[in-house]
Amino acid sequence: MARLLNDEEITRQLQQLPGWSRSEDAIVATIEAPDFPAAIRIVTAVADQAESMNHHPDIDIRWRTTHWLLTTHDAGGLTQLDIELAHVISDAARREGVQL
């Protein structure tokens, strides 16, 4: 099982993730894509990576706006997996022209 990150580690690593913030035992972001197909491409790109990591985000899609919530449920909080997946999501968004 992945190790829980402490508050200092979370704060420090979130500094490298523009648009992400902490919400209790999770990190969250709202990403607005240029259009609906771009939002779906972001989700699809993340889905492939998340599956390979065996770490799956909570995703809500409203037209071109995606809401992301990451936490490691079986660890009971935030782990390095959440930080790594947040980077994957941010990179996918940038490839679709999103400014974070």
C-alpha positions in Angstrom: 0.0 0.0 0.0 1.2 3.5 -0.8 2.4 5.7 2.1 0.3 8.7 3.1 1.9 12.1 2.4 2.3 14.5 5.3 1.0 18.1 5.2 4.4 19.5 4.3 4.9 17.1 1.5 1.4 17.8 0.1 1.9 21.6 0.3 5.3 21.5 -1.3 4.2 19.3 -4.2 1.0 21.3 -4.9 3.3 24.2 -5.6 4.3 22.4 -8.8 0.7 21.8 -9.8 -1.0 25.0 -10.8 -4.8 24.8 -10.6 -4.8 22.0 -8.0 -5.7 22.5 -4.4 -6.3 20.4 -1.3 -9.8 19.5 -0.2 -9.5 17.5 3.1 -8.0 14.1 2.1 -8.0 14.8 -1.6 -6.6 17.1 -4.2 -9.0 18.7 -6.7 -8.9 20.7 -9.9 -11.3 22.2 -12.4 -10.1 22.2 -15.9 -11.9 24.0 -18.7 -11.0 22.6 -22.2 -11.4 24.6 -25.4 -14.5 22.5 -26.4 -16.3 19.3 -25.5 -14.2 17.0 -27.8 -11.0 18.4 -26.2 -12.5 17.7 -22.7 -13.2 14.1 -23.8 -9.7 13.7 -25.2 -8.2 14.8 -21.9 -10.3 12.3 -20.0 -9.4 9.5 -22.5 -5.7 10.3 -22.2 -5.9 10.2 -18.4 -8.0 7.0 -18.5 -5.2 5.1 -20.2 -2.6 6.3 -17.8 -4.8 5.8 -14.7 -5.5 2.2 -15.8 -1.8 1.5 -16.2 -1.2 3.0 -12.7 -4.2 1.1 -11.3 -5.2 4.5 -9.7 -8.4 6.0 -10.9 -9.7 9.6 -10.5 -13.2 10.8 -9.7 -14.2 12.8 -12.8 -17.2 15.0 -13.5 -17.7 16.4 -17.0 -20.0 19.3 -17.7 -19.8 20.3 -21.4 -16.1 21.5 -21.7 -15.4 21.7 -18.0 -13.9 18.7 -16.1 -13.7 18.4 -12.3 -11.1 16.1 -10.9 -10.8 14.6 -7.4 -7.8 12.4 -6.5 -7.3 10.5 -3.3 -6.0 7.0 -2.5 -9.1 5.4 -1.0 -7.4 2.2 0.3 -4.7 4.3 2.0 -7.2 6.7 3.5 -5.8 9.9 2.1 -3.2 11.4 -0.2 -0.2 9.5 -1.5 2.4 10.0 -4.2 0.1 8.3 -6.6 -2.3 11.2 -6.4 0.4 13.7 -7.1 1.7 11.7 -10.1 -1.8 11.3 -11.5 -2.4 15.1 -11.1 0.7 15.7 -13.2 -0.6 13.3 -15.9 -4.0 15.2 -15.9 -2.3 18.6 -16.1 0.0 17.4 -19.0 -3.0 16.0 -20.9 -4.8 19.3 -20.4 -1.8 21.3 -21.7 -1.6 19.1 -24.8 -5.2 20.2 -25.5 -4.3 23.9 -25.2 -5.4 24.5 -21.7 -3.4 27.1 -19.8 -3.0 26.1 -16.1 
